[in-house]
Amino acid sequence: MKFTRAILVWVFVIGGSFGAVGAELSEPEKNFEALWGMFNKRYAFFMERKVDWQVQYKKFRPQVDADTTDKELFKTMCDMLAPLKDGHVNLKAKRLGKPEYNPEELPRFTKEFGTRKLERQYQTMVAETLKANDFGKPKTAGKILSYAHNDKFGYLLIREFEGVNRRKLDAGLDEALGAMDGIKGLIIDIRLNPGGTTGCVYRIANRFADNRRIGHHEKTRKSKAGKEFGPLRTFHLQPPAAKKKYHTFTGPIILLTHGASYSGADLFAMVMRELPYVKIIGEPTNGIFSNMLERKLPNGWKYTLSFQVNYSAKMECLETKGVPVHITVLNKRTDLEKGVDPVVTKALEMLSAKQVPQQK
């Protein structure tokens, strides 16, 4: 029995009744539709980022046809993604020599310290400020942590929230907090932290929890028709089990943040803000909380998107806004000339003046 080849009818419903019907799509068109379609199904922040995705389709779809080159297709896709200004949106074009596009608008801090040389100078300035306040030489623990202390206060730098297994992370936390046993206050620094995993965030944050309390809520945008978001999940801060085996700290804490505190660092700041004896100084975090959903186009290009909405314990969505600070103190390039970090200096002043609430 013979079958004639069916004519493919491609229908993309936009809003309610808009659609496009035609012959089988060319390769460039298939890739455009795949990218637009996945964002349409799974991307979670069109409203927060003030982007009408259907308007984007109407604007950019006519630019793609069978004669569209890879270079032209990549540019069209990038132009379509640009208004999202989302640091968790990436497009990697393998066939074009691996160019990568990210539509994020750079934060103020990155514009001020946007070279490796300036970043190294900034890190030296932080270390010199600690040294000038009688802190010992910083030591590395658990791969992603550095710590130092003087007679009264401690300093804990968290470089990222991934890249180390649980056993080594626990050992690093015990080393750092154990070495600082007896301090009256702690500075935790997540500036320049690119993020990481939710599990790592809570594994560290739990060392500072006085009791079980809501850390944050999360929901995931689904692709199933009629069910746009999955159920709301709630994550809890809670002291680690068998306290005697772990070093913890629940005294006054100052958390340092700025606009280059991304993703997992956003989440860590939002979770730590729930502790009454934590104050945040610096400037708001970046405001990209979602994990990244990675997918591949038919032509092999890879892309990522934000598909999870994270809420504070009080159900605030801080996407695009970042976690607010209690006191604003900015790092500026002119700080490098003085060799003094004003954010660390302010944190030490607050701890010395007992301007951070004690554990209740």
N, C-alpha and C positions, 0 to 999 in steps of 0.2 A: 504494500500500500504506500502510495506516494503522498508526501505532504509538501505543500508549497511553503516557502519560508514566510513566516508571519512578519508583518510590518510592526516594528516596535512603536508603541504609542507611549510617549513620555509625558507624564502629567505631573506637574509640581504645583500643588495647591498652595497659594500664598494668601494668608489672611483667611478668606472664605471661598471666593469663587475664581480668583485669578489662576490661570493655568497656561501651560504651553504644550501644544500637541504637534508632533512632527515625525519625521523619519528617524531612523537610527542615528544616534549621536556620534559625532566624530570623537577622536581621542581627547583633544583639548576640551571639548564640551563635557565629556564624561568626567574629566578631572575637576572642572569648575563646579559642576553639579554636585559631585561628591563632597567637595570642600564646603560649599554653601549649605548643602543638605545636612551634613553632620553638625555644623554650627547651629543650624535652625532647630535641630532636635535636641542637642545636648548643652549648648552654651547657656550659662545661667545668669548673665548680667547685662542683657541688652537694655533693660530699663535703667539700671544704675549708671550705665555708661552712656545713656541717652543716644542709642543707635537703633534706628528702625531697619531691621535686617531685610525686610521685604523691599524697602526702598533701595537698599544696596543691591539686591538682585536685579531689580528693574534697571538700575543704572549701569551695572557692570556686565550682566549677561549678554547684552547685544554686542559687546566688544570681543566675544569669543566665538570662533567658528572653525571650520575644518582647516583653514589656512593660518590659524594663529600659531606662531612659533613658541617654543618653550620659554624663551626670554620674554616675549610679550605676555604669555600666560602668567608667568611669575609676577610680572609688574602689575597686571590686572588684579591678581589675587592679593598682592600686598596693598594696593590702593583700596581694595574692598575692606581689608582688615584694619587699615590704619586708624579709623575713628574709634576703635575699641580702646586704644591706648592701654592695653592690658599686658603686663609683664609676663603673664603665663600663656600668652598666645605666641606661638613660633611657627615658622614655615621654613623647611629646609629642602632646597631643590637639589637633589643628588646629581641629576644629569647636567647641571650647570656649574659643575666644579664646586659643589657643596656651599653655595651662598645661603646665608641664613637671615631671615627677617624677623624682627620683633618690633611691634608697634608702640612699645612703652615710651611714655614721656619721661625723660630722665629726671630724678629727684634733685632738689637743690643741692644736697650734699655731694652728689656725684658730679654735678657741674662745677662745684668748687674744688673737688679733689679727684678729678677724673683721669689722672695719669698714675702709673705705677710709682713714679718718683714721688709725687705728692702724697700718695697713699702711704708709702714707706715713711716719709717725713711725719705724717700724721701719727702713725703708730709709734714712732720714736718719741714724739711729743707726749703721747699718753704715758709711755714708760718713764720718761724724765719727770713728768708731773708726779707720778707715784713715788719715784725715788726721792724727789724733793720733800715728800711728806713721810719719809722714813720707812717706806715700804721696801721689803727685800726684793731681790731680783726675781722676776716672774718665772715660774716653773710650769712645764707642760704636763698635763695629766689626762689620761684617757683619750689622747690624740686630738680631741676637739676642744679641750679646756686648757686655760692658763690661769694661774692664781698667784697672788702675792698678798702680804699682809704686814701691818705694823703692830704695835702693842694693843691698839684699840679696834682697828677695822680691817676688813678683808676686801679683796678685789677678785672677782671671778669673771674671766672673759670666756664667752661661748662663741667659738668661731663659726659653727654651723650646727645643724640638728640632724646630721646623718654622717655616714662614713665610719662608724664604729659599732661593733656588736654590743649586745647588752652587758655581757660579762666585763668587757674592758671599760665600758662607760660607767658601770657601777663601781669598778675599782678606781677609776679616775675621780669620780665624785667623792668616794670615801677618802682618797688621798688628799684632795683639795680641801674638803670640809673638815677632815680630821686635822690637817695641818693648821687650820684656822680656828680650832676649838678654843672657846673662851672669848672670841671677839664680841664687841658690843654692837656692831652693825656691819652690813655687807653691801658692797657695790657689785651689781651684776651688769656686765656690758655686752649688749647684743648689737652694737653699731657695726656696720659692715658685715652683718650676718646674712648670707644668701638664702637661709631656710633649711628645710629638710622634712622629716616625717613627723606625723602626729604622735606616733609611739615614742619617738625620741624626745619630743617636746614634753610629754607628760612624765616620762621617766626622770627627766631633770627637774621639772616643776614640782613633782611630788616630794622631792627632798626639802621643799620649803613650805609644804602644806601643814597647817596645825591640826586640821581635821577634815573629814570628808565634806566636800562642797561642790556644787556644779562648776565645771570649768568652762564649757561652751556647748553649743548645740550645732548640729550639722544636718543638712539635707542635700540629696543628690538629684540632679536633673536626669530623668530617665528618657529613653527613646520610645517606650511603649505608648501607643496611642491611647488617649483618654486618661493617662496618668503621668502628668508632666513632672512631678517630683515624687521621690520615694518618701518613706516615713522619716520623721524627725528623730535623729539619734542624739542622745545626751551623753557627754563625757564628763567624768568626775575627777577632780583633784582629790587625792587622798594620801596620807602618809604611807610610806612603804611598809609592807608587812614585816613583822618581827623587827621592830624598831631597834633593838639592841645590836642588830647586825649591821645597821646602816648609820652613817653620820648624816645628820639633818641640821637645818638652821631655820628657826622661826622667829628671829629677832628682827629689828628694823632693817629693811632692804630698800636700796635705791636702785632702780632699773634704768639704764641708759639706752636711749633709742634715737634714731633719726630716720630720714627718708630712704636710706639704703639698708634698712632692716626689713627684709623681704619674707613673704610666704610663711614658713615655719616660725620665723622671728616675729612676724605679725601675730601669729597664733599664740606664741609664748607670752608676748606682752599682754594680749587680751586675757589670757588665762591667769597670769600673775596679778593682773589688776584686781582680781576678785579677792585677793588676800588683803585684809585691812591694814597690815603693817608694811605694805609695799607702796612706794611713791615712784612715779615715772617722771624723769626729767630729760630734756633734750628737745626733740621735735617729734611729731607723729610718725609712726611707722609707715611703710609704703602703701599698704592697703590692698594686697593681693593674697587672699587667704586660702583659696581653693588649691587642692592638689591638681596636678596637670594630667589631663586625659590625652594620651598619645595615640594617634591613628596614622594610617598610611594611605595615600592616594593610589589610584590604579597605576600611575606611572612611577611609583616608588618614592615620591616625595613624602616626607614626614611632616606632621604638624601636631601641635598641642593646643588645648583650650581649657578654660576654667569651667568646671561642671558641678562644683559643690558650693553651696552657700553656708558660710559659717556665721553663727550668731553668738553674741556674748551670753552670759548666764541670764541676763535680763532681756534677751531676744533682740539685741541691737545688731544690725548688719552694718559693719564698718568697712565693707568693700569700697574701694576708691578713696575713702577718707583716712584710713589708718587708725591705729589706736592713739587716742589723744594723750597728751602729757599733763601732769599736774603743774609743772613749771617749765616754761620754755627757755632753753639755753642753746644757742646755736654755735656750732663749730664753723669758723670762717678761716679762709686761707691766711688771713693776717695773724691768726693764732700761731702759725708756724714761726713767724718772726720773733714772737715773744717766748716761744718754747713752752707754753703753759696751756694745758687743756682746761678751758673754762667749765666744761661739763663735769669732769672729775672734781675740779675745785669746788664747784657748787654742791656736789654730792657729799663731799667731806665736810663742808660747812654745815649742811643740814644734819648730818649724823652727829657732828660735834655739838650742835645746838639742840639735839634731841627733837628735831622737827618732823620725825617720822613716828607714827603711833606704835606703841608696844603691842605685843600679842595680848589679846584679851582672854 
